[in-house]
Amino acid sequence: MQSTQAGTNAFYLANQARWESNARSYPRRIPIAIRKASGIHVTDVEGNLHYDCLAGAGTLALGHNHPAVIEAIKETLDENYPLHTLDLTTPIKDEFVEELFSSLPPHFASRAKIQFCGPSGADAVEAALKLVKTSTGNRSLFSFHGGYHGMTHGALSLTGNKGPKENVPGLMGDVHFLPYPYSYRCPFGLGGELGSEVGSRYIQRTLDDPENGIVSPAGMILEVVQGEGGAVPAPDAWLRDLRTLTHDRGIPLIIDEVQTGFGRTGKWFAFEHAGIVPDVLILSKAIGGSLPLSVVVYDQALDDWSPGAHSGTFRGNQMAMAAGIATMRTIRSERLDNHAALMGQRFMDQLSNIQSHSFSIGDVRGRGLMIGVEIVDTSRPADLLGSYPAHPDLAHSIQRECMKRHLIVELGGRHGSVVRFLPPLIITPEQVDEVCARFAEAVEAAEKSLPVYS
Ligand SMILES: Cc1ncc(COP(=O)(O)O)c(C=O)c1O
């Protein structure tokens, strides 16, 4: 057998496949070994320059190795600041909390408490669950079809995608899934405003039905724009309805902004589009400025848990806090939230144009720089709403064609048939145009490879 040439992508991937667990995921679809990275670009070990529209699954708000982030990390090292402090406080932590709280709507900030969690989004979800269960004394939770909250036991229990759940018996019980307003595949077969209005009415009736089978809820968790669920934004009116429904019934509303947090949707926090505030806010990804960090910020009225109720060793990552401060300040000073809205619109315009020349794009949607293109099978009949069945094979083929053109995109949504764009917020207009041009070519090539053409 011939061995793969050392130093190539294939060489590293072969080693990875030999050593790493079968649970590894991204390298199966993005088969490169990364040598260096800057801004929206990554360079693989063979010297190919790729446009990275995955950006650490939305983590890299400022792109790879932004000078402000690198500077903050270097300063932490040069000044001999502690790198690890459990949850003991430090000047960096103090500054981080002040910076974060000054980004929150003032009436939320004035009542806010923060818990530093283990460094993953999923651990912050676990903390939020324990917080609301402790405070309410209740055990059941509402979550949503298509929602994604992470891979730990509790977080996975709240996640819609059944794939990773099927082989894990004994997940947390008492989780009740409600319909999310997904216009293209409206759970009520209605779509548009009517679909989401019926959705909030259905939720109201469910909450108020003494025979709904659900014991008193500890909370309701949702994403304002479902990320892994396929870049599905919830309408503002629906969010306001849910805020009122939960408030009036004393149900803590947990908003998971792990992916949307910090400017990505065109506002600092995605919930601000609807003018609401949550009771509990979950943050990770962008807040660590590329490094691992996660927190839960919540209304002090819920602060009923005991000392050590969510302790853990890695909750004081000073470099992540320093990088997070640099990220927040850069987003603020460069108005990257506004920029994300503008660039998002530029993307949407071009993607809609690509849709008009394609026969396999069913829907183009998103908010700011969280965008999804749903790939469908138009050779099969549409449903009553006019929506076609998902076409996961074609979506994979488009992703492969994108890789051939050095464009990194990820798939998500139902059956993995939504191509997702999550570029860094610093993307320039020229880069948006280049990404869309490469995507258009990839769609055309993938469509031409369908049997209907041969
Ligand atoms: C909305 C949301 N919540 C939670 C998580 C879990 O975060 P982590 O992967 O850091 O555990 C993710 C990850 O993508 C996410 O998008």
The ligand as an SDF file (V2000), in Angstrom:
LIG
                    3D

 16 16  0  0  0  0  0  0  0  0999 V2000
  -27.6200   27.9180   20.0190 C   0  0  0  0  0  0  0  0  0  0  0  0
  -26.5530   27.0240   20.5600 C   0  0  0  0  0  0  0  0  0  0  0  0
  -26.6150   26.6430   21.8300 N   0  0  0  0  0  0  0  0  0  0  0  0
  -25.6780   25.8530   22.3820 C   0  0  0  0  0  0  0  0  0  0  0  0
  -24.6290   25.3960   21.6220 C   0  0  0  0  0  0  0  0  0  0  0  0
  -23.6200   24.4770   22.2390 C   0  0  0  0  0  0  0  0  0  0  0  0
  -22.3840   25.1160   22.3320 O   0  0  0  0  0  0  0  0  0  0  0  0
  -21.0450   24.2370   22.4570 P   0  0  0  0  0  0  0  0  0  0  0  0
  -20.8640   23.5680   21.1450 O   0  0  0  0  0  0  0  0  0  0  0  0
  -19.9710   25.2190   22.7660 O   0  0  0  0  0  0  0  0  0  0  0  0
  -21.2650   23.2790   23.5740 O   0  0  0  0  0  0  0  0  0  0  0  0
  -24.5280   25.7550   20.2740 C   0  0  0  0  0  0  0  0  0  0  0  0
  -23.4230   25.2690   19.4360 C   0  0  0  0  0  0  0  0  0  0  0  0
  -23.3960   25.4060   18.2420 O   0  0  0  0  0  0  0  0  0  0  0  0
  -25.5210   26.5940   19.7230 C   0  0  0  0  0  0  0  0  0  0  0  0
  -25.4960   26.9690   18.4410 O   0  0  0  0  0  0  0  0  0  0  0  0
  1  2  1  0
  2  3  1  0
  2 15  2  0
  3  4  2  0
  4  5  1  0
  5  6  1  0
  5 12  2  0
  6  7  1  0
  7  8  1  0
  8  9  2  0
  8 10  1  0
  8 11  1  0
 12 13  1  0
 12 15  1  0
 13 14  2  0
 15 16  1  0
M  END
$$$$
